């Protein structure tokens, strides 16, 4: 029987391959891959993983830039009955090692160049059983290193069916920075990811003749969504690893891109450039995620793209996407984050769990098929964010015995009389810079690891291009003078570029404490605000 509707993640590819096998699924530079070829590669990868002894539910990490093998490994992992863990290619070796150990990764898919960077840390990843290299020659593993396999070895292995899975089984673990410093692994099911693809594709009105630009990292839920929404409708995805904003414009013009999803810092850069006229002739929409787009940036983009529809969205990895503002409402409600996306319900609740009145501030709570499965191996954080809905709310009738788990976002919003939502603020201290969520303590831990400082506190201040710029206040270690240049160099060596503090302020210690004896982050942020006139908190929506 011909499959016409996907319920599992990898079936998105299979369904489109059945409908239009010769249609282009992926483009990268001058190379392309049809849906039939993509399905065949995924099936080959499944046989290779099963041949390596992959058990149901085991984790396969992918540490690569955007390339065909990245997509094949991601969807092939789920087709084999495993769980894929996409790693941001900007992460450093220690950060990759933490994730590999945290979720007990069995198989790592990477390149020979990246493997060389990871060589010092892989021996500590005791659950890692093998490494698959997508390029170069495989060589015998050195002491303490897992066995190496070539990409072609897996794809040439005998075909095999993957383990049986259903839509409520795990499909992916996406790591996002947590307020306690270490990244948290958000567990997503097949149902979460397929429902998200169908929901977003419905309101963006994606279709088979679309060409979607994959500019965001595939380790982001919004970045990976470019694949799932496109595959759901049989559209083409243009993979792009760009260095400059100008590269994005060139690619959009060359590839006749019809849909662009990006974060505000990129849109701010793009709005300052001259756009090829051809882009406006075929770009059907541009969508914003990862924070609030400045009004002047939105206005500049709309002036350049009068025929393109703007979609302003809000979401969080724990529930993928929550709201969007329809393009026809942008002029009337430019500050709104819109209404719930299809197949989701957004509630605004008081602390006692009751529903807020119109324009009364409350916590945004997301219920529905997109609610994730919790944080990997972290009961405490999962209990904080994923909680049962109060039984008194609409939709929770008295006869329902089993509880329903929803995502309590921690974000304060209000809802107006017409049902449109407005973001007010975040309850935690997360920083949003260049579209990335960064924990202050994550930055602090790296700075402490340099052993060049005595004390350290990091926080974000509003920045017109970055969203927030990271500021670190540090004290010298002991009686030694602090080498500012050396500390900055160590930060650049140990951190992804987006995490490196834009400003390091050296002060004599000790730094101020609050009554509980903890570093008083708020007091230090307020001091910087008073000195510079910048705001040390963000009122930008999470995405």
Secondary structure, DSSP 4 states (H G I P E B T S, - for coil): ----S--STTHHHHHHHHH-TTSEEEEETTEEEEHHHHHHHHHHHHHHHHHTTPPTT-EEEEE--SSHHHHHHHHHHHHTT-EEEE--TT--HHHHHHHHHHTT--EEEE-HHHHHHHHHHHTT-TT--EEEESSS---PPPTTPPEEEEHHHHHTSPP-PPPP--TTSEEEEEEEE-TTSSEEEEEEEHHHHHHHHHHHHHHTT--TT-EEEE-S-TTSHHHHHHHHHHHHHT-EEEE---SSHHHHHHHHHHHT--EEEEEHHHHHHHHTSPPPHHHHHH--EEEEESSPPPHHHHHHHHHH-TTSEEEEEE--GGGS--EEE-GGGTTT-TTEEEEEPTTEEEEEE-TTSPBPPTT--EEEEEEETT----BTT-HHHHHHHEEEPPTTSTT--TT--S--EEEEEEEEEEE-TTS-EEEEEESS--EEETTEEE-HHHHHHHHHHTT-EEEEEEEEEEETTTEEEEEEEEEESTTSPP-HHHHHHHHHHHS-GGGS-SEEEE--SPPPB-TTSSB-HHHHHHHHHHHH---SS--PPP-
